[in-house]
Amino acid sequence: MSMHPSNLKDCHSIDALRELSRKRLPGPIFHFMDGGAEAEVSLARNTAAFEDTRFVPQCLVDVTSIKTATRILGLELEWPVFCGPTGVSRFFHPEGEFAVVRAASKANTVFALSTNSTASLEAVAAAGNCPKLFQLYMFKDHGIGRELILRAKAAGYRALCLAVDVPVVGKRERDLRTGFGVPMRPSWDLLAGFAEHPFWLFGQILKGRVAIPHLEPWAKSRSLVAHTRFIASQLDASATWQDVSEIISLWNGPVVLKGIMRVDDARMAAAVGAAGVIVSNHGGRQLDGCAAPIDVLPHIVGAVGDKLDVILDGGVRRGTHILKALALGAKACSIGRPYLYGLAAGGEAGVSRALEILRTEFVRAMQLVGCTDVNDARRIELIGHKSVK
C-alpha cells in the first residue's frame, strides 16, 4: 500500500514516519540513517525475522487493565521500550539529541546518549529528567574513555552502555555513494543534496556549527569531517574482554554490553560483571548476512537470563515486535531508527509520535493476546520460532 503522509497526524505507523522523514531530509542524510551494511540482508532480516514467530492468543481474559511498567539495569520504565544510542542526531533535526531526551522524559522512559552525539553529555543531561545511559565505544586511546566516564558519572548518567561490536566500521554502501558516513567524504554532490532541501538547510544554519563535542579535544579540530575521521581511526580492533573488565571496574555501576549475539559472549559478559546485554547486530550496519537479534534472543535468555538483563535491539517497527521479544525472554527493547524517523519528520513531536505509535500498538497487542502484565509475557503461547519454549 502506498503511503504519502504530509504531516505527523497522517502517520499511523513507523513506516509512515519513515516516508515523511524521507521527504524532509536530504538524500545523503536519509540514507545514512536508513541504510545498512553491504547488500542490507541483515537490515531487512532484522524486521522480517519477527514474522517467524506467531502468537496463539488467549480469549476471555479481563484485559481492561494492562500493566506495562518494568525495570532494567536498576532503572524504572513505564513500558519496556527505550531510546537507544544513535550518533549525530542534529543532522536529522536542528534540535537533535535535545528533542529526543525531552520526548523520552515525557514518555517516562530511558534515553541513551551516544559518544558520537552532536551535543555534550552535560547539556543533554540538563535537558531532560528521564534516566539516562551513556554509550561508549572501545577506543585505542583509553584516556578518552576514562575522561568521558568521569564526566558521565558527574552529570548523573545512571548506567554505561558499552558498544562491543565495532572493531571497524562496516561497509555501508549507501554512505560510500553519497559521501556522508564515517568518515565523511565531502563532495559537490553531497553539498548539492543539502541545497535541494532549503528548509532543512536553513534550520541547520540557524543552529550554527555541527560538531561531535566529546571528541573535539582529541581530534584537535573544530571540523566535523575531522571528527568523523578521528572516530574511524580510534576504533580499537585489538580490544578484548580484559578491556571490558577494566571499563566495568572504572564505571563502578551498571554496565550493559551492546552488540552481543552469542551465548558464550553473553556468559563472558556475566563473568566480567556486566549488569545486562543488548542483543544487537548494530541495526544491520556492521556485518551483513548475520543472524537477526530475535533469532538468537531465546538462546541468550536461556543461558544468562537469570543473571543479566537481556535487552533486544534491532528491527522493531511494531508493538507486536516488542511483545514477541518479551515473550521470548527480553526484559525490554531498545529502538533507534523508529524514533529517528520521528525526529526527522517532526522534531520532538515526531519522536513523541513514534513512541506513542509503538506504545499504543504494544498495549493493544497485549490485550488481544490475553496478557495483562509484561512480567507475565513469557507465558504467551507462540508457534513458529525454532527456539520457542
N, C-alpha and C positions, 0 to 999 in steps of 0.2 A: 504494500500500500504506500502510495506517495505521500510524503509529509512536507508541507511548506509552511511551517509556523512563522508568524511575523512578530510575535511578542510572547512574553512568558505565559500569559493566560492561555495561549494556544498550545502550550507544551504540557502534555499529559503523560509523558514518558521520558526516560533518559535519552532514548533515541531521538525524540523531538528536540530536546535541548541540544543534542549533538548537531542536528541540522541547523538550528538557529545560530549556534556558535560558528558553524562553517560559513554562514552568511556574513557574520560580523567581524571575522578575523582575516587578516592577510593570509593567503595560501600557505606560505612557509611556516607561519606561526601555528595555524590549524594542524598542519601535517606533523609538526614537531610534537604537539600534544596528542594527536590521534594515532600516530604511526607506531610500528614495532620493528623488530629485527628482521632483516633479510626478506624472505617471502611472506612474512607475517602469518605463518602457520600457527605458531604459539599464540599470537594475539587473538586470532579467530577462535582457536580451540578453547581458550580460557573461558569464554562465554558459552560456546556450543556444548562444552562438556557438562554443564549443569543439566542439559536435557537428557543425559543418560540416566539420571535419577528421577523417578516419578513418585508422587505422593499416592498413598492409598488413604483417602480421608475417612474420618470417623464422624458419623452423624448423631444428632440428638444429644449434643453436648451443649450445656449452657455457656455460650460464648459472649454474653453481654458485657463481661468484664475481662479484659486482657491485661496481663502483667508482662511488661516488656523490659523492666529495669534489670541491669546486670552489673557485674563488677569484673574489671580486668586490670591486672598489674596494680591492684590496690586502689583503682580509680572507679568512681561511680558513673554509670551511663544510664540515661533514661531509656535507651534502646540500644541493641547490640551492633551499632554501626558507628564508626568514627572517621574523621577526615585524615587520611594518611598523608605522608610527606611527599610533596611534589616541588620541583625546582622552578625558579624564575617565573612565578605567578604574575608578576607585574606585566608581562607581555600579553597575558590573556585578558587583563582589565587593569586600568590605571590604579585601582585600589589594591590589587594583588592580594598578598597574604593577609592584609588587614581586613578585607572583605570576608575572607574565609573564616578567620578566627572570630569575627563578630557573629557570623551566621552559626558557627559551631556553638558559640556561647548561648545564643537564643534557642538552639535546638537541644541544649543540655547534653552535649556530647564532647568528646575529646578532639583536640586538634594537634597534629604532629607537624612540626616545622622542619623543613629541610635545611641542611648546611648550605645548599645552593639557592637559598631564598633571596629575594630582592629587597628584603627589609631585615633589619637587625633583630636578633632574638630578643633583645631588651625591649625594642619598640613594639614587637608583636605581643610580648608578654603583657605589656601595659594596655594593649588594645582590646583584650577580651578576658572575661573572667572564667572561662572554662578550664578544666585540667589540660595541661599541655605536655607533649613529649617533644624531645629534641632528637632529630635524626642526624647521625654522624656516619661519615664514610671512613674506611680504613685508608689513611694517608701514609705515604712514605715518611713524611716529617711528623713524628709523633708529637712534637711540640704544638702543632696545630690542634690536634685532638685534645691535648691536655688543657690548652687555654680555652677552647670552646666548651669543654665540660665544666670548667670552673665558672665560666660566665653563665652557662645554662643553670647550674646549681644556684648561683647568686640571684638569677632572675626568677626563680620559682618553678622551673620546669620539674615535673613530678617523676618522670621516667626518661630513660635513654633508649632510643631505637637505633641499633647498630646495623647498618646495611653490610651484609657479608657476601653479596653475590655480584660485586662489581670490581673484580680484579683488573678488568679492562672494560672499555666502553664497547657495547655491542655494535654490530654493523647495521645501522639504521639507514636504509637506502633512500627513504623519503628525504631525510636530512642531508644526505650526500648530494641529492639532486638539487635541493634548494639552497644549501649552504648554511642553513640555520640549525645548528646542533652543537654537540660537544666534541671537539672545539668548533666555534663558529668560523665560517669562511665567507666573509663579506664579499658581495659582488653587486654589479649593477642590476642584475635580475632580482636579487634579494631586495634591494632598495626600491626597485620598481614595484615589487609586490606590496611593499609598505605603502607606497604612494597611491596605489589603487584603492586604498581604504582610508580616505581622508578623515573620517570621523574617529577611527581608531588612532590614526597618527596624531590628530590634534589632541586627543586625550593623553597620549603618551608625552607629547611635547609639554603640555601644561604641568605634568608631574615632574618634569626635569630628568636628569641623567639616570639611566638604568645601570645598576651595578650589582655585584654579589658581595655585600659589605663584609661578610665573615671572612672572605679570602683576600680582600683588598690589601691588608698589611703585608701578606706574604707574597702576593703577586707583584707587589711594588709598582702598581699601575692603577689608574682610575678607569681604565678601559675595560668594558665588558668582554670584548674579544680576548684580551689578555687573561681575564679571569677564567674564561672557559678553557683556554689553552692550559692554564695552570692546573685546573681540575684534572684534565686528561693526563697531564704529566705527573700528578701526585698520587693517582690511584695505585695502591700497593699490591702488585701481583705476587709478592712474597709473603703476604700476611698468613698467619697460622692461628691455631687455637690458643697458643701462648699469648699472642697479641690480644685476642678477645678476652682472655682471663685477666690480663693486666688492665684493660679498659673497664671491665666489670668491677675490679677492685678499686680503681680510681673513682668511678661514679659513686660506689657505695650506696646503691639504691636499686630499684627495679630496672633491669635491662632486658629488652626484648630484641631478639636477633631476627632481622628481616631478610628473607631470601632462602629459608630452609625448605628443602624439598625431599630430603631423605631421612629415613628413620634413624640411621646411625648418626647423622649430623644432629638430629633432634636430641638423641641421647647424650651426645657430647655437650650440647647446649645446657642440658640439665646438670651434667657433671661439672662444668666450669662455673655454675652459679647463676645462669640466666633465670629470669622470672617467667619468660614466655618466648614463644617463637611465632613469627609471622610466616605462614606457609605461602610462598610467593615465588613467581619466576620473573619478577620485576615488570609485571604488566606485559610480558611478551617482548620486552625491549632489549633483552640481553641475548639469550641462546634460543635460536629458532629450532623448532622441532622437538622441544622438550614437553614433558607432561604438563597438564593443566593442574593448578593447585588443588582443585576439587577432586582430581583423580587420586592424589596421594594423601589427601587430608585424613581419611579414616585410618590409614596405616600409622600415621604420626600420632593421631589421637590415641590409638590403641597402645602405642609404645610409651608415650610420655604424658598422656592427658591427665594422669593423676599427680604429676609432678610440676607441669608447666601450664600456663595459659596458652592455648593454641588458638591462633587468630588466622582467618583466611583472607588473602588479598589477591585480587585478580579476576576480572571477568564479570563482576557483579553489575548487573544492569536492571534487575528486577527485585521486588520484595520477595518473590518466591525463591530467588537465588540465595538470599540471606537465610531464609528459613531452611532450605536444603543444607546449607553449610552448618547451621546449628544442629539439624537432625543428624548430621554425620559427625558431630562432636566438637565443632568450633565453639569457642566462647563468644566470639564477635567477628565482624568483618571490617576490614579496612578498605576504604574506597579512594580512588584517585581521579581517574577520568570523569566519572559521573559528576562530581562537584566542579571539576574544571570546565566541563561543558556548560554548567550553570553559570560559573563565574564569567566565562566569555560571552554568554548570552545575555547576562543582565547584572553583573557585579554581585554585591551582597544579596540582593533579592533573588538573583539566579541561583546562587549557592543554596539559599533557603528553600527555593523551589525544588531543587534536586533532592535535598534531604526530605522535604515534605512528600514528594512523589514516592520515594523509597519507603518512608515510614508508613504511609497510608497503605501502600501495596503489601507491606510486611504484616501489618495488623490484620488486614483483610484475609491474607493467606492463612494466618494463624486461626482466624475464625472459621474459615472454610475447611481447614484440615482437622479442626476439632481440638486445637491445643490452646490452653488458656494461660500458660506461663512459660516464658522462654527457658526456664530452668528444667522444664519437662520436655523440651524439644526432642531429645534423643529417643523418646517413646513413640514419636511419629513413625508410622509404618511407611516404608519405602520399598520400591522394587526397581530393578534395572542396574543399580550400581554393583560392580563386581565385589565391592567390599562392604556392602550393606550387611548389617547385623543379622 
